[in-house]
Amino acid sequence: MTSVDDRARYRTNPSVLAALKSPRLLTREVLAGLVVGLALIPEAISFSVIAGVDPAVGLFSSFIMAIAISFLGGRPAMITAATGAVALVIAPVAPTYGMDYFIATVILAGVFQVLMAVLGVAKLMRFIPRSVMTGFVNALAIFVFSAQVPQLIGVPWLVYPLVALGILVMIFMPQITKLIPAPLVSVIIVTAVVLVFAINVPTVGDQGALPRSLPELFIPNVPFTWETFTIIAPYALGVALVGLMESLMTAKLVDEITDTRSRKTREAWAQGVANMLSGIFGGMGGCAVIGQTMINVRSGARTRISTFFAGVFLFLLVVVFGDFVSTIPMAALVAVMIMISISAFDWHSIRPSTLKRMPKSETFVMVVTVVAVVLTHNLAIGVVAGVITASVLFVRRVAHVVSVTRTVSASADGDGEVATYVVDGALFFASSNDLTTMFEYTEDPARVVIDLSKSHVWDASTVAALDAIETKYAKHGTTVELVGLNEASGTFHGRLTGQLGGEG
């Protein structure tokens, strides 16, 4: 059950009710949804091509998922639709096994995502470092920009001034008014110029045929057997992991931009349900779309209303106004996406002053994340690579923090001398491996005290190292006493000491 404090923590500002009561806020949300709906069309078509299916599959998927997430999602104002990352993972299915297996894979991916949400996978987001997040943001900006490059190669020269016109409109429009989203004004002006002067440039219609009917239920005709499961499960698991990671990272980014919190676990299972609905209606599945989400947020949208209308407008534009939408020049949409990529990139992260102050390990993690995304064209792989790199560097750094200080003094009972070792730092597999080398086994008196009051025992490797130290001293006839263990360390050590089978 959600407490009052939890509801307050996740409350959006403005709320849906407040936006519905305010003509100004409602207009902003609806217009933002219109811009996003326009921007979803060419990408949904191109992602369908990547996945090896008809363009209608991607368009229906985007429409269904946007509507579903507007009600179910845990991150208001985030856009979910067909994506390139999911298309790349699922691409081999349709050409190899057919459309029925393709849809079954999408539905199973949704089931996997719901199961992951139940298992608390979304909570793992707390382990993603800031440097990986910065790399994710920069990588997605590069990813969005690079996706526009094919639209600028081998095209009539008039495409370039049209793109420049669209960018200029978006730069100067906010200085005139912010009531109407600048990307929408840019698309309208560029389209008007093309139509009035009958300029022959690539249009949305050139990307693929738009559907003319409503999506229909699609129950995949596949054998309900273990063999079927083994065929589609690897692809479905890949879609689930990639889609969930990209969605949760996008949600975290929107949290930071809007200074609000979102329900990551709710978003995780909502993504699963949306994918299942997409599959049931013949869609290709997807996840959060970073480019269109940035368009939505930068247009001022903050509620579920914009997400809902993005889906509604996408449907109306494709099915009802398909003939008009087909005439929109690709240059207008390319200009929008270029501006989004420029605004999304964290330019502060690459300033010389920032690079000079930032630890080299942090910068390296960011670069690894960006490079991995650029090479694989997969944001999820880049995030995993960044997290692994950050973890390795962290372990390496912490491993050298442990220090051991030795003092020799007369024993309190006057019976000879005692060597006291004070161990300072976190003891785990990386740091404890060198711990055995920090003691003077042959030089120490017959009694040794190891003071662990400034350290903590984290794993079995440390217990094994302490056992090995005692064993080495025993060979020299030296008695070892461990003191200062905190309660957790003492309990852990007491349970494992002498039970690990090593002699040091």
Backbone hydrogen bonds, N-H to C=O, Kabsch-Sander energy under -0.5 kcal/mol:
donor,donor_aa,acceptor,acceptor_aa,energy
7,R,3,S,-2.2
8,A,4,V,-2.1
9,R,5,D,-2.2
10,Y,6,D,-1.9
11,R,8,A,-0.7
19,A,15,S,-2.3
20,L,16,V,-2.3
21,K,17,L,-1.5
22,S,18,A,-0.9
26,L,19,A,-0.6
26,L,22,S,-2.9
27,T,23,P,-2.2
28,R,24,R,-1.9
29,E,25,L,-2.4
30,V,26,L,-2.6
31,L,27,T,-2.7
32,A,28,R,-2.1
33,G,29,E,-2.0
34,L,30,V,-1.8
35,V,31,L,-2.2
36,V,32,A,-2.3
37,G,33,G,-2.5
38,L,34,L,-2.1
39,A,35,V,-2.3
40,L,36,V,-1.9
41,I,37,G,-0.8
41,I,38,L,-0.7
43,E,39,A,-0.7
44,A,40,L,-2.6
45,I,41,I,-2.0
46,S,42,P,-2.4
47,F,43,E,-2.8
48,S,44,A,-1.6
49,V,45,I,-1.7
50,I,46,S,-1.9
51,A,47,F,-2.2
52,G,48,S,-0.6
52,G,49,V,-0.9
53,V,48,S,-2.5
57,V,54,D,-1.7
58,G,54,D,-0.8
59,L,55,P,-2.0
60,F,56,A,-2.7
61,S,57,V,-1.9
62,S,58,G,-2.2
63,F,59,L,-2.2
64,I,60,F,-2.6
65,M,61,S,-2.6
66,A,62,S,-2.1
67,I,63,F,-1.8
68,A,64,I,-2.5
69,I,65,M,-2.6
70,S,66,A,-1.5
71,F,67,I,-0.8
71,F,68,A,-1.0
72,L,68,A,-2.4
73,G,69,I,-2.2
78,M,75,R,-1.6
81,A,287,C,-2.4
87,A,83,T,-2.0
88,L,84,G,-2.4
89,V,85,A,-1.4
90,I,86,V,-2.3
91,A,87,A,-1.0
93,V,90,I,-1.6
94,A,90,I,-0.6
96,T,92,P,-1.3
97,Y,93,V,-3.4
98,G,93,V,-0.8
98,G,94,A,-1.5
102,F,98,G,-1.6
103,I,99,M,-2.5
104,A,100,D,-2.2
105,T,101,Y,-2.1
106,V,102,F,-1.8
107,I,103,I,-2.3
108,L,104,A,-2.4
109,A,105,T,-2.3
110,G,106,V,-1.7
111,V,107,I,-1.9
112,F,108,L,-2.6
113,Q,109,A,-2.0
114,V,110,G,-2.0
115,L,111,V,-2.2
116,M,112,F,-2.5
117,A,113,Q,-2.1
118,V,114,V,-2.1
119,L,115,L,-1.9
120,G,117,A,-1.2
121,V,116,M,-2.5
123,K,120,G,-1.3
124,L,121,V,-1.9
125,M,122,A,-1.7
126,R,123,K,-1.4
127,F,124,L,-2.0
128,I,125,M,-1.8
133,M,129,P,-1.9
134,T,130,R,-2.7
135,G,131,S,-2.0
136,F,132,V,-2.6
137,V,133,M,-2.4
138,N,134,T,-2.5
139,A,135,G,-2.7
140,L,136,F,-2.5
141,A,137,V,-1.8
142,I,138,N,-2.1
143,F,139,A,-3.0
144,V,140,L,-2.9
145,F,141,A,-2.2
146,S,142,I,-3.0
147,A,143,F,-1.5
148,Q,144,V,-0.5
148,Q,145,F,-1.5
149,V,145,F,-0.7
149,V,146,S,-0.7
151,Q,148,Q,-1.1
152,L,149,V,-2.4
153,I,150,P,-0.8
159,V,156,P,-2.0
160,Y,157,W,-1.2
162,L,158,L,-1.6
163,V,159,V,-2.4
164,A,160,Y,-2.4
165,L,161,P,-2.4
166,G,162,L,-2.3
167,I,163,V,-2.2
168,L,164,A,-2.5
169,V,165,L,-2.3
170,M,166,G,-1.7
171,I,167,I,-1.6
172,F,168,L,-2.3
173,M,169,V,-2.5
175,Q,172,F,-0.9
176,I,172,F,-0.6
176,I,173,M,-1.8
177,T,173,M,-2.3
184,L,181,P,-0.5
185,V,181,P,-1.7
186,S,182,A,-2.6
187,V,183,P,-2.3
188,I,184,L,-2.3
189,I,185,V,-2.6
190,V,186,S,-2.5
191,T,187,V,-2.3
192,A,188,I,-2.4
193,V,189,I,-2.4
194,V,190,V,-2.1
195,L,191,T,-2.4
196,V,192,A,-2.9
197,F,193,V,-2.1
198,A,195,L,-0.5
199,I,194,V,-2.0
201,V,199,I,-1.1
204,V,328,I,-2.3
205,G,326,S,-2.0
206,D,203,T,-1.0
207,Q,204,V,-1.7
208,G,205,G,-0.8
218,F,280,I,-4.3
222,V,220,P,-1.4
225,T,223,P,-2.0
229,F,225,T,-1.8
230,T,226,W,-2.5
231,I,227,E,-1.4
232,I,228,T,-2.3
233,A,229,F,-2.9
236,A,232,I,-2.9
237,L,233,A,-3.0
238,G,234,P,-1.9
239,V,235,Y,-2.5
240,A,236,A,-2.5
241,L,237,L,-2.6
242,V,238,G,-2.6
243,G,239,V,-2.7
244,L,240,A,-2.3
245,M,241,L,-2.4
246,E,242,V,-2.4
247,S,243,G,-2.1
248,L,244,L,-2.6
249,M,245,M,-2.3
250,T,246,E,-2.1
251,A,247,S,-2.5
252,K,248,L,-2.2
253,L,249,M,-2.0
254,V,250,T,-2.5
255,D,251,A,-2.2
256,E,252,K,-1.8
257,I,253,L,-2.2
258,T,254,V,-2.6
259,D,255,D,-1.0
260,T,255,D,-1.6
263,R,74,G,-1.9
264,K,262,S,-1.1
267,E,263,R,-2.3
268,A,264,K,-2.1
269,W,265,T,-2.1
270,A,266,R,-2.3
271,Q,267,E,-2.2
272,G,268,A,-1.5
273,V,269,W,-2.4
274,A,270,A,-2.7
275,N,271,Q,-2.1
276,M,272,G,-2.2
277,L,273,V,-2.6
278,S,274,A,-2.4
279,G,275,N,-2.4
280,I,276,M,-2.4
281,F,277,L,-1.6
282,G,279,G,-1.9
283,G,278,S,-4.2
284,M,57,V,-0.8
287,C,81,A,-1.9
289,V,79,I,-3.0
290,I,288,A,-0.7
293,T,289,V,-2.3
294,M,290,I,-2.2
295,I,291,G,-1.9
296,N,292,Q,-2.4
297,V,293,T,-2.7
298,R,294,M,-3.0
299,S,295,I,-1.4
300,G,297,V,-1.7
301,A,296,N,-2.0
306,S,303,T,-0.6
307,T,303,T,-0.7
308,F,304,R,-2.6
309,F,305,I,-2.6
310,A,306,S,-1.9
311,G,307,T,-1.6
312,V,308,F,-2.2
313,F,309,F,-3.2
314,L,310,A,-2.0
315,F,311,G,-2.1
316,L,312,V,-2.7
317,L,313,F,-3.4
318,V,314,L,-2.0
319,V,315,F,-2.9
320,V,315,F,-0.6
320,V,316,L,-1.5
321,F,316,L,-2.6
325,V,321,F,-2.6
326,S,322,G,-2.1
327,T,324,F,-1.6
328,I,325,V,-1.6
330,M,202,P,-2.3
331,A,202,P,-0.5
332,A,329,P,-1.1
333,L,329,P,-0.9
334,V,330,M,-2.7
335,A,331,A,-2.0
336,V,332,A,-1.4
337,M,333,L,-2.3
338,I,334,V,-2.3
339,M,335,A,-2.1
340,I,336,V,-2.0
341,S,337,M,-2.3
342,I,338,I,-2.2
343,S,339,M,-2.4
344,A,340,I,-2.1
345,F,341,S,-1.6
347,W,345,F,-1.5
349,S,346,D,-1.1
350,I,347,W,-1.2
351,R,348,H,-1.0
355,L,351,R,-2.7
356,K,352,P,-1.9
357,R,353,S,-1.5
358,M,354,T,-2.8
362,E,359,P,-0.7
363,T,359,P,-1.7
364,F,360,K,-2.5
365,V,361,S,-2.1
366,M,362,E,-2.0
367,V,363,T,-2.4
368,V,364,F,-2.6
369,T,365,V,-2.2
370,V,366,M,-2.2
371,V,367,V,-3.0
372,A,368,V,-2.5
373,V,369,T,-1.8
374,V,370,V,-2.5
375,L,371,V,-2.5
376,T,372,A,-2.0
377,H,373,V,-2.6
378,N,373,V,-0.6
382,G,378,N,-1.7
383,V,379,L,-2.1
384,V,380,A,-2.4
385,A,381,I,-2.7
386,G,382,G,-2.3
387,V,383,V,-2.7
388,I,384,V,-2.6
389,T,385,A,-2.3
390,A,386,G,-2.7
391,S,387,V,-2.4
392,V,388,I,-2.4
393,L,389,T,-2.5
394,F,390,A,-2.3
395,V,391,S,-2.7
396,R,392,V,-2.4
397,R,393,L,-2.1
398,V,394,F,-3.0
399,A,395,V,-2.2
400,H,396,R,-0.6
400,H,397,R,-0.9
401,V,398,V,-2.0
402,V,398,V,-0.6
403,S,424,D,-2.4
405,T,422,V,-2.1
407,T,420,T,-2.2
409,S,418,V,-2.3
411,S,416,G,-2.6
414,G,411,S,-1.6
416,G,414,G,-1.3
418,V,409,S,-3.1
419,A,447,R,-2.1
420,T,407,T,-3.3
420,T,418,V,-0.6
421,Y,419,A,-0.5
421,Y,449,V,-3.1
422,V,405,T,-2.6
422,V,420,T,-0.5
423,V,421,Y,-0.6
423,V,451,D,-2.6
424,D,403,S,-2.9
424,D,422,V,-0.5
425,G,454,K,-1.8
427,L,456,H,-2.4
428,F,426,A,-0.7
432,S,428,F,-3.4
433,N,429,F,-0.7
434,D,431,S,-0.8
435,L,432,S,-0.7
436,T,432,S,-0.6
437,T,434,D,-1.3
438,M,435,L,-1.7
439,F,436,T,-0.5
441,Y,439,F,-1.2
444,D,440,E,-1.7
448,V,479,T,-2.8
449,V,419,A,-3.0
450,I,481,E,-2.9
451,D,421,Y,-3.4
451,D,449,V,-0.7
452,L,450,I,-0.7
452,L,483,V,-3.3
454,K,423,V,-0.6
455,S,452,L,-1.4
456,H,425,G,-0.9
458,W,427,L,-2.4
458,W,456,H,-0.7
462,T,459,D,-0.6
463,V,459,D,-1.3
464,A,460,A,-2.7
465,A,461,S,-1.9
466,L,462,T,-2.5
467,D,463,V,-2.4
468,A,464,A,-2.2
469,I,465,A,-2.1
470,E,466,L,-2.1
471,T,467,D,-2.3
472,K,468,A,-2.4
473,Y,469,I,-2.2
474,A,470,E,-2.2
475,K,471,T,-1.4
476,H,472,K,-0.5
476,H,473,Y,-1.3
477,G,474,A,-1.5
478,T,473,Y,-2.6
479,T,446,A,-2.9
481,E,448,V,-2.3
483,V,450,I,-2.5
483,V,481,E,-0.5
490,G,486,N,-3.2
491,T,487,E,-2.4
492,F,488,A,-2.3
493,H,489,S,-3.0
494,G,490,G,-2.5
495,R,491,T,-1.6
496,L,492,F,-1.3
497,T,493,H,-2.8
499,Q,496,L,-2.5
